[in-house]
Amino acid sequence: MTSPAPETAGKRAFVLACIILLALNLRASVGSVGVVLNPIREDLGMSATAAGILTTLPVVCFAVVGSLANTIVRAIGLHTTAATAMAAVALGLGVRAFVDDTSVFLVASALSLAGCAIGNVILPPLVKVHFPDRIAFVSSVAGAAIVGGATLSAALTVPISEATGDWRWGLFSWALLALVTLLPWLRLLRHDVRTTDAPTPIVLRRLVRAPLAWVMAVLFGAQAAQAYAQFGWFPAILEDAGLSDGYAGSMLAIITGVGIPAALALPLLLARTGDRAWLPWGFAVVTVAGWLGLLWWPTQAPWLWALLLGVGGAAFPWVLMMIAKRSRTHEGTVALSGFVQGLGYLVAALGPFGTGALHDATGGWGAPIAMLVVLATLIGVLGSYLVRPIMIEDQLPAQ
């Protein structure tokens, strides 16, 4: 990787602001849709199956487009890739806010999510290149910004829509955020950074034969399915139970907001539990409790079900942490991370798409939630294997 010239304190502060703005955008296009999904469906005549496709797009784009990010960076540079990603987000969000056709809405959503997928992948190298002496601090700030973007988009889209009288302006506001983010990145194009980092192909081929890699990929997919089903359908379930869309949106904001302190508590919890399976089973139990409470008593204590699901969502940073703990070498970490996230996001599509399809087929929420409960249980079952002190390098067959 070619490094930029030594940076002044002022430039480092500017780059940090650019990275934080980039991170704020990476979940806004996802969080803003779920809270206004019902009026979108009404205005566009969108079926539950089409809505299921819409809520599945994030995981598909993150898996497919994200895998192309390293190739794009090698071709055009790291800063140019970041600017291109934000341009795609701004254009996609701007177009989908004012179309009247379901197909065009889906294509525009895919464009914005493609930009987010690239942003997901390039965020770590951006931090490493510009803040090699502050990786932990800047990474934690960027992670908080990702969750913050999801929380703000879920909490503010409905109020903006109500203030303007149209859900379209609520969605368009996040296109403006992406446009504002793009502008400072244009200044960095003059000092671009190029990288040739990529997982070693031979390692990826050997990784397919490692049980740990498959267990971790399916576990990653199971927990990600929970998150994207919540983004896409949690507010709709509450609205069907008779709650207002504004209140339902605030409950989704609780789910995302709880993720910040839950993630910060993980290192301490992991140090206390060691190689025991308390953490994955804890994630599984609270997630199952949250879904069943939502199914059986949706209006009695929706804040409690949101809180439980939010705590269960800490399975996401836990899995990412375990990727590093279950690999000895940098090469092994990169290869394992690419395999787990690429395959895992495809598995995660079962969450939002399966929820929409089962609801369309049965007319109720019992079958979709039963599917999500099964996936949540897998977190505990597979996590029991993952906590064992097994290293991925020990399971790789000889070349």
DADAZI-V65096 format. One record per residue. N is the residue number from 1. PSI is psi in whole degrees, 0 to 359 (none if undefined). Layout:
BEGIN
n = (N;N)
psi = (PSI;PSI)
END
This chain:
BEGIN
n = (1;2;3;4;5;6;7;8;9;10;11;12;13;14;15;16;17;18;19;20;21;22;23;24;25;26;27;28;29;30;31;32;33;34;35;36;37;38;39;40;41;42;43;44;45;46;47;48;49;50;51;52;53;54;55;56;57;58;59;60;61;62;63;64;65;66;67;68;69;70;71;72;73;74;75;76;77;78;79;80;81;82;83;84;85;86;87;88;89;90;91;92;93;94;95;96;97;98;99;100;101;102;103;104;105;106;107;108;109;110;111;112;113;114;115;116;117;118;119;120;121;122;123;124;125;126;127;128;129;130;131;132;133;134;135;136;137;138;139;140;141;142;143;144;145;146;147;148;149;150;151;152;153;154;155;156;157;158;159;160;161;162;163;164;165;166;167;168;169;170;171;172;173;174;175;176;177;178;179;180;181;182;183;184;185;186;187;188;189;190;191;192;193;194;195;196;197;198;199;200;201;202;203;204;205;206;207;208;209;210;211;212;213;214;215;216;217;218;219;220;221;222;223;224;225;226;227;228;229;230;231;232;233;234;235;236;237;238;239;240;241;242;243;244;245;246;247;248;249;250;251;252;253;254;255;256;257;258;259;260;261;262;263;264;265;266;267;268;269;270;271;272;273;274;275;276;277;278;279;280;281;282;283;284;285;286;287;288;289;290;291;292;293;294;295;296;297;298;299;300;301;302;303;304;305;306;307;308;309;310;311;312;313;314;315;316;317;318;319;320;321;322;323;324;325;326;327;328;329;330;331;332;333;334;335;336;337;338;339;340;341;342;343;344;345;346;347;348;349;350;351;352;353;354;355;356;357;358;359;360;361;362;363;364;365;366;367;368;369;370;371;372;373;374;375;376;377;378;379;380;381;382;383;384;385;386;387;388;389;390;391;392;393;394;395;396;397;398;399)
psi = (130;134;151;166;157;138;140;167;322;318;322;320;321;315;321;318;320;318;318;317;318;313;324;333;346;345;359;322;338;310;334;338;314;324;344;25;319;310;329;313;320;314;325;355;39;129;167;326;317;322;326;321;317;315;347;338;319;312;324;314;318;324;313;304;322;328;344;353;317;323;319;317;317;328;320;351;158;313;320;324;318;315;319;319;315;326;319;319;313;316;314;314;323;319;314;341;338;21;160;8;132;318;316;321;317;318;316;321;318;322;314;321;330;319;319;320;317;319;321;317;322;350;310;314;329;315;316;320;314;338;58;339;0;37;314;314;309;324;320;322;317;320;319;326;324;310;321;320;319;318;314;319;324;325;329;342;315;311;320;318;318;323;328;349;12;133;337;321;331;319;322;333;329;338;324;320;316;322;317;322;322;321;310;332;332;328;332;354;335;341;63;164;133;148;147;13;136;149;141;124;320;325;319;322;322;330;330;335;9;118;322;321;317;318;315;323;316;321;316;316;320;318;324;328;323;312;314;334;323;315;317;328;343;311;322;323;316;321;321;334;355;2;155;158;328;315;319;321;323;329;322;325;326;316;311;322;324;336;333;302;328;318;321;334;349;314;318;316;320;323;327;326;335;230;17;158;23;317;305;323;328;315;317;315;313;327;315;316;321;316;316;323;320;323;315;325;61;330;348;314;61;329;326;317;322;319;316;315;325;319;318;333;348;354;332;302;333;316;317;321;321;334;316;323;336;19;141;323;160;318;318;321;314;314;316;319;316;317;313;313;322;308;322;320;331;317;323;339;338;330;290;317;316;323;314;316;317;323;321;321;325;340;8;182;359;309;315;318;326;319;317;327;319;315;322;322;327;332;317;316;307;329;332;329;321;330;347;146;65;134;140;326;331;342;356;130;160;149;none)
END
